[in-house]
């Protein structure tokens, strides 16, 4: 599904979902019941919170089993959503631009009269939703590398701090893998920056295709990449690192330009904070480059 406006608007992620309770009364709204839906929606630019507000408003029209907003920046379901017998889909369009798709599910049929009521409710959401999507785009631009779409250094600094705290709190595994491309400078010097960009996109694709969705990928800039491994992947981090290098080094485009990858790996230890974990991986990467490149070294 493509959403025209969202070519200029990107993702937002926010915790907090409205609970859908089938055939039960909705909880009191967090704002005054006398406020209109438009007024309530104008209190937040958070997409998920807007879904929460709309879900409670829809619950006053009919008992819902599920409500989900689908956008180019992600899917935002109401918590507790369950498949039901009847489904109704509606496109949210503003100024001939499709913002999103709204999916309702209920054990009751969506009669023409109910659909008209829902359409009126949706019309009150359009401007607030558009504004929330614009904010989400700005958030992505601040956290994403514009070429590869991977997280940037700012995003990485926040993510590694959270990953370390979470691992220590849950007594779980966490590992950091730093990758640097070998002989990359000669690609830009000889074949041009367009070829260099193609190599970087290829490496980013190799990372995405090889790792799980739960692993976090980043590009620092230049030809440096980072991977935060958690859970089972962190336990088998050495195998993951070798597999990544094999995929990158054997890719036909990397072979064409004689580009390979070196990597440094560090496993979180009880006495480490985020800074020490990064330093250990960085030192291991330095050792890998000095060892002849196209290899992995472990801290």
TORTOR-436338 format. One record per residue: residue in three letters; x, y, z negated of N, C-alpha, C, O, CB in turn. Coordinates in steps of 0.2 Angstrom, whole numbers, plus 5000, padded with zeros to 4 digits. Each point is the difference from the previous one (the first is absolute). Glycine has a CB too. Example, Ala and Ser with C-alpha at 12.3 -4.5 7.8 and 13.67 -1.06 7.14 Angstrom:
BEGIN
ALA506649724961499650065000500450065000500549994997498649954997 SER500750115010500450064999499650054997500350064999500349915011 
***
This chain:
BEGIN
UNK500449945000499650065000500450065000500550014996498649934998 UNK500850115011500450065000499650064998499450005001501349955008 UNK499650094987499650064998500450065002500650014999499049934991 UNK500150105015500350065003500350054996500650015001498649975008 UNK500550044985500350054996500649974996500550044999498450015000 UNK501149885000500549974996500649995004500549984997498749974996 UNK500950075013500650015004500450054996500750005001498849965010 UNK500250094986500450054997499950004992500250044996499650035014 UNK499949874988499949994993500249934998499949955004499150134996 UNK501349914994500349944999499849974993499450024998501650015009 UNK499449934990499749964995500050044993500350054999500149855007 UNK499250074990500050024993499849944996499649965002500050165000 UNK500749874992499949944996499850034993500450044997500349885009 UNK498850064991499850034993499649954996499649965003500450155002 UNK500249884989499749954996499350024998499850065001501349904995 UNK498550005001499350024998499549985005500050045005500550054988 UNK499149875005499449985005499450004996499949994994500849945013 UNK498750094997499450004997499749925000500149975005499750154999 UNK500049864990499749935000499350005003499650044998501149944991 UNK499249975015499449995003499649954996500349945000500150095012 UNK499149984985499649954996499349995004499650055000501049994989 UNK499349905013499449995004499449994995500149974995500649975014 UNK498850094993499450004997500050034993499649984996500149925011 UNK500850144991500150034994500050085001500150025005500549884990 UNK499350134999500050075000500750035001500549974997498550044996 UNK501150045011500750035000500250044994499550024997500349995016 UNK500849994986500250044994500050075001499950025006500949894991 UNK499250134998499950075001500650035004500549984999498850034990 UNK500550045015500550035004500550044995499850034995499449985015 UNK501550004992500450034996499950085000500350034995500549885007 UNK498850115002499950075000499250014999499649955000501450075008 UNK498850044991499350014999499549985005500250005006500250104988 UNK499149865004499549975005499750065004499749985005500149924987 UNK500250165005499650055004500450025006499850045004499750004985 UNK501249955011500450025006499849965006499849945000501150094992 UNK499150005014499949975006500649955002500550014997498750095007 UNK500649865000500649955003500650045002500549984999498649935004 UNK500750145001500550045003500550034995500650005000498650035010 UNK500550004984500350034995500549954996500550024999498550065000 UNK500749865001500449954996500649985005500649994997498449964997 UNK500950045012500549985005500650065000500649985001498649955005 UNK500650134993500550055001500450014993500550045000498750025007 UNK500749904988500450004994500749965001500450004996498550014998 UNK501149955012500649965001500249995007499650005004500149944986 UNK501050065011500249985007500349935000500449985005499950144997 UNK499649844993500249935000499449965004499550004998501250024991 UNK499649945016499549965004499649954996499450005000501350025009 UNK499749944986499649954996499550034995499549974999501649965003 UNK499150134996499550034995499450025004499450004997501550044995 UNK499249995014499450025004499649935001499450015000501250095005 UNK499749854997499649945001499649984994499449985000501549985008 UNK499450054986499749984994499350044999499549984998501650004997 UNK499050095006499450045000499549995005499449994998501450104998 UNK499449895010499549985005499649944998499449995001501350075008 UNK499749894989499749934998499550014995499549975000501649985003 UNK499050094992499550014995499450045003499449994998501550014993 UNK499250055013499450035003499649955005499450005000501350115000 UNK499749855003499649955004499649954996499549985002501450035007 UNK499449974985499649964995499450034998499549964998501650004999 UNK498850105004499350034998499549995006499450014999501250074993 UNK499749905014499549995005499849935001499449985001501250115005 UNK499949864993499949935000500549964996500550035000498949985011 UNK500449934987500549964996500549985005499949965005499350004986 UNK501550055008500549985004500449944997500049994994500150135010 UNK500149845001500549944998500750025002500549984997498649945005 UNK501050135003500750025002499950075004499550015003500949874997 UNK500250154999500150075004500750005001500450004996498650064999 UNK501249965011500750005002500150065006499650005004500649874993 UNK500350175002500150055004500749975004500549994997499050114996 UNK500449905014500649985004500350065004499650035004499949854997 UNK501150134998500350065003500749985003500249944999499250144994 UNK500949965011500649985003500550014995500649975001499150075010 UNK500249984983500550004995499949954994500350004995499750125007 UNK499549835000499949954995499349994999499550035002501649994993 UNK498749925001499449984998499850024993500549994996499549925013 UNK499550124989499850024994499349964997499550035001501250085001 UNK499449834996499449974997499850024993500450014996499949895012 UNK499150104991499750014993500249934996499949955003499250145000 UNK501149924991500249944996499449964999499450024998501550044996 UNK499249875006499449964999499649985006499549975000500550074989 UNK500249995017499749995006499949925002500549974999499950155005 UNK499049864998499949935002499650005006499650045002500549924986 UNK500149985016499649995006499349994998499849974996501249985010 UNK498550084999499350004998499749985007500350005005499750094986 UNK499349905009499649985005500050055006500049985006499449954986 UNK500650135006499850055005500650055000500350024995498549975004 UNK501450045007500650045001499850065004499649995005501249924994 UNK499450155000499950065004500650045001500350014995498549995001 UNK501450015010500650045001499850075003499650005004501149894998 UNK499750164996499950065002500650045002500550004996498550004997 UNK501150035012500650045002499950074997499550045002500749895009 UNK500350104986500050074997500450045005500650005001499349964987 UNK499750095016500350045005499950074998499450024998500349895011 UNK500850134992500050074999500350045006500649985002499450004986 UNK499650065015500350045006500249955005500650015003499750094990 UNK499449855009500149955005500749964999500249975004499250115004 UNK500849924985500549964998499849954995499750024995501150085008 UNK499449844998499849944996500550004994500649995000498949955009 UNK500250084985500450004994500149934997500649984998499050134999 UNK499949855003500049934997499449965001499550035003501250024988 UNK499349895007499449965000499849984993500449984996500049975015 UNK499050054988499749994993499649935001499550005004500550124992 UNK500149835000499749945000499649994994500350004994500649955013 UNK498550044993499549984995499949935000499949975005499650154995 UNK500449844994499749945000499550004994500150024995500949925010 UNK498450024996499550004995499649935001500049975005500050164994 UNK499749854996499549955000499350025003499649965001501049984990 UNK499450125010499450035003500150035007500550025002499150014987 UNK499949965016500150025006500150085001499750034996499649875008 UNK501150125001500050075001499550025005500150005006501250004992 UNK498250024999499450025005500250075003500450044998498849904995 UNK500450085013500150065003500050064995500450055001499249905010 UNK499950054984499950054996500750014995500250054999498549935001 UNK501549964998500650004996500650035003500450034998499149874996 UNK500650085013500550025004500050075001500550045000499549855006 UNK499450144994500050085001500250034993500350055001498749945008 UNK500849984986500250034993500850005000500350044997498649924998 UNK501449985007500749994999500350055005500650034998499349854999 UNK499950135009500350055004500050074997500550045001499149895009 UNK499850094987500050074997500550004994500450055000498449965003 UNK501349944994500550004994500750005003500450044998498949894995 UNK500850035013500750015003500250065003500650034999499249855004 UNK499750164999500150075003500350044995500350055001498849935007 UNK500750014985500250054995500849984998500350044997498549974999 UNK501449945007500749974998500550035005500650004998498949904996 UNK500350115012500550015005500650054999500549985001498549995007 UNK500850094990500550054999500549984994500650015001498650085004 UNK500549894990500549984994500449945002500650004998498550044994 UNK500649915012500549955002500550025005500649985000498449944999 UNK500850125006500550035004500650034997500649995001498550035007 UNK500750024987500550044996500549954996500650014999498650095000 UNK500549854998500449944997500449975004500649984998498550004994 UNK500750015014500549965005500650055002500549975001498549965003 UNK500850134997500650055001500550004995500649995001498650085005 UNK500649934988500449994994500449945000500650004999498750074994 UNK500449875009500349945000500650005005500549974999498449974998 UNK501050095009500550015005500650034997500549985002498650025007 UNK500850064988500550034997500449964995500650015000498850105002 UNK500349854994500349964996500449955003500649984998498550034994 UNK500749965014500449955004500650035003500649984999498449965003 UNK500950125000500650045003500650014995500550005002498750055006 UNK500649964986500450014995500449944998500550004997498850094999 UNK500449855005500349944997500249955006500349954998499050064992 UNK500650005016500149965005500650025005500050065002498849904997 UNK501650005003500550015006499650015006499649965002501349984992 UNK499250125010499650015005500149965006499649995004500450124992 UNK500649865005500249965006499749934999499649975004501450094998 UNK499249904992499849934999499449994996499749955001501550034999 UNK498550074997499449994996500249974993499549994996499850005014 UNK501349994989500249974993500050064995500050065002500749855003 UNK499350074989500150054994500650045001500549975002498849964990 UNK500750135006500750045000500350004993499849974996499750105013 UNK501049974991500450004994499650024994500149974994501050055012 UNK498550034995499650034994499549944998499949994994500250135010 UNK499649855000499649944999500449954996499749974995499550055015 UNK501449964992500449954997500250024993499949954996500550025015 UNK499850094988500150024993499549984995500149984994500750115011 UNK498649934997499449994996499849924999499949984995499750135009 UNK500549865002499849935000500549954996499849964997499750065014 UNK501150004989500549954997499950024992500149954996500750055014 UNK499150064988499950014993499449964997500049974995500550155007 UNK498949885002499449964998500149935001499849964995499550135009 UNK501149895001500149925000500449984994499949944998500150075015 UNK500550034985500549974995499550004993500149964996501050095010 UNK498650014993499550004994499549945000499949974995500350155004 UNK499549875007499549945000500449934999499749964996499650115012 UNK501249924995500449944999500249994992499949954998500550065014 UNK499850044985500250004993499449994996500149964995500950115007 UNK498549964999499449994996499749935001499749984995500050155006 UNK500349855005499749935001500549945000499849945001499350125006 UNK501549964991500649955000500049965006500049945000499850054988 UNK500250055018500049975006500650025004500450034998498349965002 UNK501449985006500650015004499950065005499550025002500749864998 UNK500450155001500050065004500750005003500549994997498650084997 UNK501049955013500650005003500050055005499550025003500749864995 UNK500450155004500150065004500549975006500549984998499250114993 UNK500149925015500449995006500150065004499550035002500149854998 UNK501050145001500250065004500349975006500549965000499750114990 UNK499649965016500349985006500250065004499850055000499449855001 UNK501450085002500350055005500249975006500349955000500150114990 UNK499449985016500249975006500750015002500350054999498549975005 UNK501549934999500750005002500050025007499649985005500749934987 UNK500250135010500150035007499450045003500050015006500749894995 UNK498950134994499450035003500250075003499750025005499649934986 UNK501250085006500250075003500249995007499950055004500549984985 UNK499949925014500249995007499450005004500050025006501049924991 UNK498450045000499450005004499850075002499950015006499749884989 UNK500450155000499850075002500550035004499850045005499649974984 UNK501249985010500650035004500049985007500150045004500549974986 UNK499349935011500049975007499450005004499950025005501049914991 UNK498650045000499349995004499550064999499550005003500749884995 UNK500050164997499550064998499549984994500049954998500150085014 UNK499750034986499549994994499449975001499749974995500850135001 UNK499249905010499449965002500149924998499649974998500150125011 UNK500949894994500249934999500149994992499849944998500750055013 UNK499850064986500149994992499349994997500049964995501150115006 UNK498549975001499350004997499749935001499649974996500250165005 UNK500349855005499749935002500349954995499649954998500250085014 UNK500849974987500349954995499850014993499849954997501250055010 UNK498950064991499750014993499349975000499849974995500950135003 UNK498949915007499349985000500049925000499649974997500050145009 UNK500949864998500049935000500249974993499749954998500750065014 UNK500150024985500249984993499450014995499949954996501350085006 UNK498550024998499450014996499549955001499649974996500650155004 UNK499749865007499549955001500249934998499649964998500150105012 UNK501049934990500249934997499950004993499849944997501150065012 UNK499250054987499950004993499249994999499949964995501150125003 UNK498649955005499349994999499849935002499649974996500250155006 UNK500449855003499849945002500349944996499749954999500250095012 UNK500749974986500349954996499850004992500049954997500950065011 UNK498950054990499850014993499349994999499650015004501450064994 UNK498849924995499350004998499750075000500450054999499849844995 UNK499250125006499750065000500150034993500050064999499149915009 UNK501049994987500150034993500750034999500150034995499149885001 UNK501350075008500650035000500050075003499750015005500949874996 UNK499850164996500050085002500750015004500549984999498850054991 UNK500550005016500650025005500150075000499550045000500249865007 UNK500950124994500250075000500550025005500549955001499250064987 UNK500350055015500650025004500250064997499750054999499949905012 UNK501150054987500250064997500250065005500050064998500549874993 UNK499550055015500350055005500649975003500349954997499350154997 UNK500549925012500649975004499849935001499549985002501450104993 UNK499649875004499949935001500049964993500349945000500350085011 UNK499250014984500049974993499349984999499550045000501550034996 UNK498949875001499349984998500149974993500549984998499249995014 UNK499750024985500049974993499349965000499550015003501250094992 UNK499449845001499449964999500049984993500549984997499649975014 UNK499350074986499949984993499649935000499450005003500550124993 UNK500449835001499749944999499749984993500350024995500549945014 UNK498650014991499749994994499749935000500049975005499750154993 UNK500249854996499749944999500549945003500650004998498350065002 UNK500849905003500349945003500650025005500549975000498449964999 UNK501050125005500550025004500650034997500649995002498550045006 UNK500850004986500650024996500349944997500750005000498750114997 UNK500349845001500349944998500549965005500549984999498550014993 UNK500750025015500449975005500350065004500049995007499349904993 UNK500950164997500350065004500649985005500050035005499650044985 UNK500849895008500649985004499849975006500250025006500549974984 UNK498849975010499749975006499750055004500050005007499849894987 UNK499850155003499650055004500550055004499950025005499249984986 UNK501550025005500550045003500349975006500150035005500150024984 UNK500049895010500349965006499549995006500250015006500549934986 UNK498750055006499549995006499950075003499950005007499549914987 UNK500650145003499950075003500650015005499950035005499550014985 UNK501249955007500650025004500049955007500250035005500450014984 UNK499249905010500049965006499550025005500150005006500249914986 UNK499150115006499550035004500250065004499950015006499249944987 UNK501250105003500350065003500549985005500150035006499650044984 UNK500849905008500649985003499949965007500450015005500250004984 UNK498949955011499849965006499550035004499949985006500449924987 UNK499550165005499550045005500350025006500650025000498750024990 UNK500449955016500350015006500250075001500550015003498849905002 UNK500350144993500250075000500750014996500450045003498449994999 UNK501249954992500650014996500649975003500650025000498749984990 UNK500649945013500649965004500250045006500650015002499049884994 UNK499950145007500150045006500550064999500550025003498449955002 UNK501050064989500350064998500649984995500350054997498750035005 UNK501149864997500549974995499950034993500550024997500349975013 UNK498650024988499850024993499949954996499649955002500050165003 UNK500649894989499949954995499850034993500050065000500749855006 UNK499250054989499850034994500449974994500249945000498750085004 UNK501350024991500349984994499650024994499650055001501549975004 UNK498949944990499650014995500349994993500449964999498750015008 UNK500650074988500349994993499349994996499550035001501550055000 UNK499149874994499449984997500250004992500549984998499149945012 UNK499950104986500150014993499349974997499550025002501350084998 UNK499349864995499449984996500050034993500550024997499649875009 UNK499250134993499950044993500249964994499849945000499350125006 UNK501349974990500249974994499750034994499850065001501349905004 UNK498950014989499650034994500350074998499650044998500249854999 UNK500850125004500350074998500050055006500350054999500449894992 UNK499050055014500050045006499450055000499549984998501149935008 UNK499550154996499550055002500050005008500449975003499750104986 UNK499549975014500050015007500650025003500249985005498650054994 UNK501550024998500750035002500549955000500449995005499350124991 UNK500449844999500549955000499949955005500449975003499750054985 UNK499249965013499849955005500350035007500249965004498850004989 UNK500850105009500250035006500850005001500249985005498750094995 UNK501449954995500850005000500349935001500450005004499550104988 UNK499849855005500249935001499949985007500549975003499350014985 UNK499650045015499949985007500450045005500349975005498650004992 UNK501250095001500550045005500749985000500350005005498950094992 UNK501049894997500749975000500149945003500549985003499650074986 UNK499449905011500049945003500050015008500349975004499149984986 UNK500250105012500050025007500750025003500249995005498550054994 UNK501650004997500750035001500449945001500550005005499350114989 UNK500249845002500449945000499849965007500549975003499650024984 UNK499350015014499849965007500350045006500249965004498750004990 UNK501150105006500350045006500749995000500349995005498850094994 UNK501349924995500749995000500249925002500649995001499550114990 UNK499449865008500249935001499949985007500149945002499550034987 UNK500350085016500049985007499350015003499949985006501049944992 UNK498650114998499450015003499649945001500249945000500250175005 UNK498949904997499649955002499949944995500049945001500350095011 UNK499749994981500049964995499650024994499850065000501349905004 UNK498850004991499750024994500549994994500349954999498550025005 UNK501250084991500350004994499650014994499550045001501550005005 UNK499149924989499550004994500450034994500649994999498849915005 UNK500250154993500350034994500149954994500250024995499350095009 
***
